[in-house]
């Protein structure tokens, strides 16, 4: 039994005549009869009483008619909503992004795209990198702004931004006036960082490991703005991307880290195995047209 079988059943129930119902549906009487047989087999009972001048719903048929009307209406509503969602002019893009780009990259990106496509909406998900990858895998998100780059065998990638990594120190710190700093110089100081599992926290761990020490964490937060505030309050030092925290007047001083590896790459990712909806494809095309920026 198909949805169209229920739709045809409802028309037959209203006309109570096979020939008239077939004509209204633009099909043949044998096709309509076979459709009715599929419905009756699905429910395991006869739904009409056959009469000389036509057919008449029995009590089972009246129950099915009620369900058929509700079911076909629900399907029609879902189709209309899906059509609206995938419309390249007014659809919805399911977009996941990192906490660390919420106040920097994302506002600029969305503002620029909104000027190009004002009627497209976004279903936004702000979360850690490991949750973003899971959302891409399950389809909860179609596109993600993420770092580091996820598995290239399963996800497409477009580089958006290279961020210089800096050491954030409290105001008045001995290193605050430096133009550049080696990370090993703060090996004995308390660190403020993200909680385990966040993608950027893995960057901090790798940099400290390369510098020959394991950081001692005084505080671990869930967003970069909080880290910046804690550093500004003199509670430790932190590794943060340049320009990642906007409008947070903490007083913390940002000193570039020495070394060519002190960079973070942020990009746009999408699942390779699933085509994007037209609205999401339009957003991806727009983002890919933008130049890579460096800070």
GITA-V96735 format. One line per field, one symbol per residue. ss: DSSP state (H for helix, E for strand, C for the rest). psi: psi as a letter, one per 40 degrees, with the letter a starting at -180 (. if undefined). burial: I if it has 16 or more other C-alpha atoms within 10 Angstrom, else O. A space follows every 50 residues. Layout:
ss->???
psi->???
burial->???
This chain:
ss->CCHHHHHHHHHHHHHCCHHHHHHHHCCCHHHHHHHHHHHHHHHCCCCEEE ECCEEEECHHHHHHHHHHHHHHHHHHHHHHHHHHHHCCCCCEEEEEECHH HCCCHHHHHHHHHHHHCCCCEEEEEECCHHHHHHHHHHCCCCEEEECCCC CCCCEEEEEEEEEEEEEEECCCCCCCCCCCECHHHHCCCEEEEECCCCHH HHHHHHHHHHCCCCCEEEEEECCHHHHHHHHHCCCCEEEEECCCCCCCCC CCEEEEECCCCCEEEEEEEEECCCCCCHHHHHHHHHHHCCCCEEC
psi->hidddddddddddddfhdddddddefiiddddddddddddddeeiieihh ideaihhidddddddddddddddddddddddddddehedfahhhhiiide edecddddddddddddgeehihhihhiidddddddddeedidiihiiihi hedehihhhdhhhhhihhiiheidedeidiihdeefdeiiihiiiididd ddddddddddefihihhdihaeidddddddddefeaiihiihedhieggd eihhhiiiheegihhhihiihdehiiiddddddddddeeiihii.
burial->OOOOIIIIIIIIIOIIIIIOIIOOOOOOIOOIOOIIIIIIOOOOOIIIOO OOOOIIIOOOIIOIIOOIOOOIOOOOOOOOOOOIIIIIIIIIIIIIIIII IIIOIIOOOOOOOOOOIOOIIOOOIIIIIOIIIOIIIOOIIIIIIIIOII OOOOIIIIIIIIIIIIIIIIIOOOIIOOOIIOIOOIIOOIIIIIIOOIII IOIIIOIIOOOOIOIOIOIIOIIIIIIIIIIIOIIIIIIIIIIIIOOOOI IIIIIIIIOOOIIIOIIIIIIOOOOIIIIIIIIIOOIIOOOOOOO
